[in-house]
Amino acid sequence: MEQQQATHNNNNLPTILVVDDEERIRSGCRKVLTQEGFEVLTAECGETGLKMIEDRHFDIILLDLMMPSLSGFDVLSRVKSLHPDTVIIVISGYATLEHSIEAMKKGAFDFIPKPFTPDQLRMLVTKALEYTRALKDIANEKSRMRVLINRLSDGVMATDAKKEIVLANPAFLKMVGYQGETAVGHNVVQVARYEKLQAMIEQALAMSSDEFVELVDEIAPENGNGRPDCILSARCIPFRDRAGRNIGTITLLQDITAMKRMDQIRSDFVSMVAHEVRGPLNSVLMQLQVVLDGLAGEVSDKQKEILERVSGKVNDLVSLSSELLDLARIESGLISQEREQFDLTSIIVGQVEFHGKKAEAGGVALRLGNIPQALPVVANRRNMEEVLSNLVVNAIKYTPAGGSITLSAEKAGDYVRVDVADTGLGIAKEDQQKIFTPFYRIKNEKTRFITGTGLGLSIVKSIMDAHNGMVQVESEPGTGSIFRVYIPCVIAQESSAAVPCAACVSKS
């Protein structure tokens, strides 16, 4: 057995093995490559080369195809099974096209025919080294990515086009309750038995190339007594190649049980406090009214003025408690179960009639614009009255005397669009998204005397979200505002109800 090691024996150097039955080829390759800084070992036959390969890993192997007893083709197959990432360069004096093609089919990187010059050898080995470094970079990147994904607390799963799992981190497997061996290679149905999740993956795979939607749903697996063990937020998107073809899916699971329970505790607390406060406040209002009516004795003008001011403040507190109760009820999801089909036209007309006197008292004209005779919607009737009432009241508050408010509506695809347009103070760009946040109120010189709870628009948004609808605002300071709500006019599937996209809205 011949085994020669180069002087530069450094573990950080690329290692090369030369397997050839000709001593001059072995020594020549060793001399040239050692000068280039490689660690070079040699073997005089296939059997010796294989033993060395079994003992250690080589970055590059220069392999003679035609050797006695064990051919280079046999060594090539064995190397690929032991070290798939090793780059093999075939050297042969019989390097015909057929031999080269056969060697490439078996996994060879390239070939070099005998005789060859030192420059040809250097060039080919340099190319092979760049290739090995690229492979290592990819392998390292995959390894880092795998470690990162496995350490995530959220569940991550990737499937191919046949719904077979190609990646699933421990968090995902725990959330779906899978306790078998590796999930990779199994069909989603065998690992994640939640029907909603399977349906989302099917829908993602079925998306056309010109459509890209992130599917979102909640999964609440039951523990046998009718109550959910946990609540999972599921998100699924199609994974595509450069040609836009669906080649798989990526699914994320997040355990939102604690957040949901905290929301429920908060809603219950708000509901309890608001309910307990509203009763005594109504009693106080009744007693104040008795005093104001003079039933408890004569009241002077000054006393009457003070009592009326107190009554107004108590009324504001009653309104706040009512709005808090409404918000708690909306957040609990109760309204989503109370929908019916009805005509929205009568409600719009009713809002104009009901709030007409209040608008007139503030010097504001409240009128109807273009309203079709029939506007069928599928919604909660009381909630739609609340949405329109909040928008109209809001418009009256922020429209100075001499201004006007117009309510109009039209069909917009599968939705009814209602516009509440005013000529009021308007809203700055930076405030337009914040106004739908609970308790947020715009504060400036023009609005500081306007009273309110800051819950009206938040309730509007919560109701529209619960109805799979949308609320938008268009406004410029000093020129007024238009609030638009989109209400479904057909019954939507709960898990896949479409909300009008921004592009569709702008066209409407």
N, C-alpha and C positions, 0 to 999 in steps of 0.2 A: 504494500500500500504506500502510495506517495502522498504526503501531506506537507505542504510548505506554506509557511506563513510569512507575510510581508513584515518588514521591520516596523512599520507604523501600525502597531496593534492598539488601536484606540476604539473603545466601544462606541464612540460617537461617529466614527467613520462609516460610510457605506461599505457593506461587505459583499464581495463578489466571489463566486466559486466557478472555476474553469474545469469542466469535465471533458477530457479529450484523450484519446489513446496515443496521440503524437506528442512526444516530449518537447519538441521545438515550439509547437503551438502553445503548450502550457507555459513554458518558460518565457516565451515572447510576450504572451498576454500578461503574465505576472509582472514582467519588467516594465512594460508600458504603463500599466494601470497603477502599479505601486508608485511610479513617479508622479502620477496624477493625484496621489493622496488617498487611494483606496486601500482597504484591507483585502488582500487577495489570497485565497486558498485554492489548491489544485487537487484533482483526482484523476488517476490514469485510466479508470474504467467506470462503467455505469454502476456496478455493485458498490464500489468504494464511494462514489458520489452519493448514492442513496443513503448509505450509512451515515455520512457526514450531514446530509440533509435532515435525517431523522434526529440527529443530535442537536442541531441548531438551525436558526433561521438565517437565510441569505436574502439580501435585497435583490441581487441580480445573479443569474446563472448563465454562463456561456456554455452551451451544450452541443457536443458533436452528435450528429444524427447517426452516422454509421460507425459503430464500435462493435468489437467482438463480444460474444456471449449475450450481453444486454444492450439492446439498441437505444439510441437517444429517444425514440418515440415512447418506449416503455418508461424511461426515466421521466420524460415530460408528463405523462399521465399521472405518475405517482407523485411528482412534485405538486401538481395542481390539486391533488386531493389532500396533501399535507399542508401546503402553504399557498393558498389561492392568490395571495397578494404578491408573491415572488414574480419578478419579471424575467422571462426566459428569452435569450437570444440564441438562435440556432446557428451553428457553424458546421459547414460540411463541404467536402470537396465534390460532393454529388448533388449540389444544390440546384436541381432542376426545378422548373415551375411547379410540377406535380408534388415534389417533396415539400416545397415551401408552402403550398396551399394546404397540404395535409397537416403540416406542423402548426400553421396558423389556426386551423380548425380545432386542433387539440389544445390551443391556448397559448401558443408562442407569441411573443410581442413583435419580433422581427427576425430577420436572418442576415448572415454575412457569409459570402462564399470564400473558400480558400482558393488561392492565397489572397490575403488582404494586407493593407498597409497600416502602420500605427495610427495615421490620421483617420482612416476609415473606422478603426476600432474605437478611437477616442470619441469620434462624432456619434457613433451608434450608442456607446455606453452613456455618454452625456444625455442623449435623448431619452434613454431608458431610465436614467436617474431622475430626470425631470418628471417622467411619468410616475415613478414610485413615490416621489414627493407629493405629487398631486393626489395620488391614491391615499397617502397617509393623511394629508390635509382633510380630505373628504371623510376618512374614517374617524379622525379626531373630532371633526365638526359634528358628525353623527353621534359620536360618543358623548360630547358635551351637551348636545341637544337632548339625547336620551336621559342623561342625568338630570338636566334642568326640568324636563317634562315629568320625570318620575318623582321629583321633589315638590311639584306643584300640589297645593291642597285642593285645587279644582280638578275635576275629572276631564281627561282628554282621550278621545278615541278617533282613529282614522280608519276608514274602510276603503276597499277598492270598488270597482264598478259592479262586482258580483256580491257586494255586501259582506265580503269576508274581511275580518279585522286584520289590519297590518300594524296597528299600534294601539295600545291601551295601557294607560298608566295605572298604578295601584289605586289611586284615589277613585278613578272611574270604576274599576272592578269592585271596589268596596261599596260604592253608591248603588250599583246595580245588583249587589248581593252575589257576585260570582265567586265561587270558592274552588273551582277546578284547577287543572294544570294551566299552562300558558294559553291565553285567549287568542294569540296570534294564529291566523289560519282558520279559525272557527267562524261560522256565519253569525251575524249579529243576533239572529233569532235564538241561537244556542246560548249566547252570553247575556244579552240584555233583553229580558222578556217583557219589558214595558211596551204595550201596544202603541202608545203615543210616540215613543222614541222610534220604533220601527217605521211608523207612518211618516215621521219627519224625514228619515233617511230615504225612504221611497220617494217622497216628494222632492227632495233635493236632487236625487239622481235623475228624476224625470224632467227637471227644468231644461228649457231650451237654451241654446247658446246665447241668445239675446236677452235672457232674463237672469238676474242674479239677486236673490232675496235671502236674507238671513231669517231662518224660521225660528220662532221663539215660542215656547210653551212651558207650562208648569206640570210636573209629575208628582203625584202624591200617592205613593204606594201604601196600601192598607196593611195593618198588622193582624188582621183576623177579626177584630171587634168593631169594624166599620170606621175606625179612626186611622188617619195617616201616621205612619211611623216617622216620616220626614217629608219635607217638601223640597223638590229639586227644580231648579231653573235650568231648562234645556235649550241650547242654541245649536243649530245645525246649518252648515253651508256646503254647497257643492265644491269639490276640488277639481280644477280643470288643467289641461295641458295647454301648450302654446297655441294650439289650433282652436281652443275654446271647447273641446270635448270634455264631457264629464268622465273623469277617471276614478272618482271616489267621493267620499264625504269626510268632513271634519266635524266632530260633535263635542261640545263642551257641556259639562254638568257642574252646577254649583249648588251646594247645600245651603238653602236660604231658610231653613227651619227656624233658627234662632231669630232671624230678622222678622219673619212672619209673625212669630209669637210675640216679639216685642211690639210690633205694629198693632197686633190685636190687643195687647195689654194697654197700649197707649190709647187706642180707640175706645176701649171699654172704660178707661179712666176718664177720658174727655166726655164720653157719653154720660157717665155717672155724675160727674161734677156739673155739667150743663143741665142735666135733668133735675138735680137737687137744687140748683140755683134758680131755675126758671120759676118754680112754684112760689117761693117766697117773694120773688120780684113781682110776680103778678099780683100777689096780695098787697104789696106796698103800693103798686099802681092803683089798685081799687080804693085803698084808703086815701091816697092822695086825691083821687077823683071826688071822693065823698067830701073832703075838705074844700076842694075847689068849687064844688057845686053849692057850698054854703050850708050843707046839711049838718055840720058840726059847729055852726056859728058863723057870724059875719066875718068876711075876709077882706082886708084892705087891699088896695090896688098894688101896693108894694109887696105884700105877702103873696098875693096872687101871682105876681111876676116871678118871685123866687120859687114858688111851688111849681109853676109851669116849667121853669128851668130844670128843677129836680126831676119832674115827671119825664122830661125829654131825655135826661141822662139815664134814668131807669129804663126807659123804652129802648135806648141804645143797648143796654146790658141784656135786655130780653131778646133783642134781635141777635146779639152775639151768641147767646146760649142756644138759640134756635139754629143758627148757622153752624155752630159746633156740633150739634146733634145731627144735622144734615150731613156734615162732612164725615162724622164717625159712621153713619149709616152707609154712605157711599163707599168708604174705604173698606167696610166689612164685606162688600160684594153683594149685599141684599138686593140692590136695584136691578142687577143683571137677571134676576128671576121674575121680574114683574113687567114684562113687555107685552104690548098688544099692538094691533094695527089700527090706526085712526087717522083722521084728516087733520093736518097741522094748520090749515088755513084758519079755522075757527079760533084756535088758540092765539095765533098772531093778531087777528082782529080784536080778540078779547083783551090782549095786553095793551093795545093802543087805547081802547075804551077805558080800561081800568086805570091806567097811569096818566090819562089825558089831563085830568084836573090838576094833578101834582105838577105836571110839566107846564101847564098854563099859569099856575100860581108863581112859577119861577120865570115867567116870560119866555118860555121855550115852546116852539110849535112841534107837536108830536103827530106824525101823519103816516099813512100807508103809502107805499110805493107800488110797484108792480107785484101783484100777488095772484097766482093762478087760482082758479075756482076749486081745484082739488089737489092736495099735496099729501098723498098717503105715505105714512112712515110707520116703522115698527120700532116702538120705543116705550118708555114709561111715561105716561101722560103727565103725571105730577112733576116728574123731573124736567120734561120739556117746558112746562110752564115756569118752573124755577129758573131754567137756563135763560129763557127770553126775558123774564122779569128782572133777573140780575143784570142782564145787559142793558135793558131799558133804564132801570134805576141808575145804573152807573153812568149812562149817557146823560141823563138829566142832571146828575150831580156835577159833571164836568163840562156842561155846556152853559155858558153865560147867557143872560137875558138877551133876547133878540136872535138867538140861534135856533136851529131846527134839528129834529131827529126823524129819520125815515127808516121804516121797516119794509123790506122787500124780500122776495123769495123766488126760487126757480128750481126746476129739476136739473141735476148735474150727474148724469150716469145713474149709478145705483144709489145716489144720495139726493137729499133735498138740501139745498143751500139757502140759508137765511142770513141776510145782511142787516146789521143795525148800524146805520151811518149817522154820524153827528157832525156838527160844525163847531165843536168845542175846542178845548185847550190843546188837544193833541198830546202825543206821547213820544218822548225822545227814543232814538234807536236803542240805546243801552238799557232802557227800561222795559222794552217791549216783551222780552222773555221773562223778566223778573215779575211782571204783574200777575202771572198765574201762580206765583208762589204764595202759600198761606201767610197771611198777615203782612204782606208787602204792600206798602202804600207809597206813591210818588210824593215826595216832599220838596216843595219850592215855594216861592213867594205867592204864586197864584193858587196853590192847592192847600196851603196850611190851615185855612179856615174851613175846609171841607171835611166833614166828619165821616167815619166809616170804620169797619172792622178789618178790612183787607182780606176778607174771606170770599167775597162774592165771585170774583173771577177764578179763584182756586176751585170753588164748587163747580163752576161752569166747566172747567177743564176736567175735573174728576168725573163728572157725569158723562161728558162726551167720550172720555177714554173708556168708561165702563160700557158705553154703547157702540164701541168700535167706530167712533166718529172722530171729528177733529174740530178744533177752534183755532182761528187765526186772527191776527190783527194787522191792519195797514194804517199807518198814521204818520203825520208830520206835525211837529210843534207849531201851534198857531193856526193850523188848517183843518183840524178835526180828525176823527178816527172812523174806521170801518171794522167792526167785529163780524167775522164770518163763522158760522157753525155749519158743519156737514153732518146730517143725520141720515142713517141708513133707511132706505125705503123698501128693502127686502130683508128677509130673515137670513142672517149670516151664520156660517158654521163657527162654533165657538173657538175651535183650535186654529182655524185658518182664515178668519174673517179679515178681509183686506181693508186697510185704511187708505184713503185717497193719498197718492203720492204728491210731492210738491209740484212736480211737472204737470200733473193732471189738474191740480188746484189752480195753477197759474193760467191754464187754458180755459178754465170754466168761466 
